[in-house]
Amino acid sequence: MTATDIPPAALEESVLIVAHPDDEILWFGSIAPRVDKIVVCFFNDPAKPELKTAREATLGAHPWSGRITCLELDETGAFGLAGWPLPDATDSGLRIENAPDAAAAYGSRYEQVYELLAPIVRDAANIYTHNPWGEYGHEEHVLVHRAVTTLAGKHGKAVWYDNYASNWSEELMRRYMDRTDRQTTRGDVDVARMQELADVYKQHGAWTWFDDYSWFAEEFFVQGPLPRIDQAGFGWLLPINMLWLPQRDKPAQPRKKSGFRRIIRKTIRR
């Protein structure tokens, strides 16, 4: 496998589609400053209504506000409920376990995301979005991935995935590894610039990741789609930017504050 610098052709009529505000700088720092448009799918967290106000203020002050479009959908409440470390796949992303309300919201929101993104994907040439394992393992990242990938295939568009993973999502990531030589590109991250943008989020109370996060200096993108393999894959995919997150002792359960969810609400707040 060889990776080349992101070519100009891969930036023509380009759009970056992410799940939440701040995903654009966390997982796409090398490409977000260069794409023509950024689309954010989820905006309001019904469990934390104050976050919507914070995000509105942040995007009003965001240096890229002229290129950012928000679909303004409600989050699903499905984070941590997909049976990690190896969730089952569904048409809308991942199977949500033991939480009927979150599962219903997840499926419903997929249909909304798909419908709203359809004209955006149709009019683009290159689409960048979340990878199939949702970076560190976020159900809504995988939902957006699935919708974008399906639409890109329908309209014959090029779709590119980032190279972030974590100890939570590693087992699912390995289901996409094989010996296929796929087109892979790399880009440099302006770390100081990403930190400046993170500070905008923090100043308005809309930052949802670790306060002391350090950016990787480069990122890699692989052209999709990627087939999921029924058994643990082997071979190569692309160089991975590996994150290490607090280990969860057991899957999160609805109406119970597991140690995992207490840690996440303190650190990621998503």
Secondary structure, 3 states (H helix, E strand, C coil): CCEEECCHHHHCCEEEEECCCCHHHHCCCCCCCCCCEEEEEEEECCCCCHHHHHHHHHHHHCCCHHHEEEEEEECCCCCCCCCCCCCCEECCEECCCCCHHHHHHHHHHHHHHHHHHHHHHHCCCEEEECCCCCCCCCHHHHHHHHHHHHHHHHHCCEEEECCEEECCCHHHHHHHCECCCCCEEEEECCHHHHHHHHHHHHHCCCCCCCCCCCCCCEEEEEECCCCCCCCCCCCECCCCEEECCCCCCCCCCCCCCCHHHHHHHHHCCC
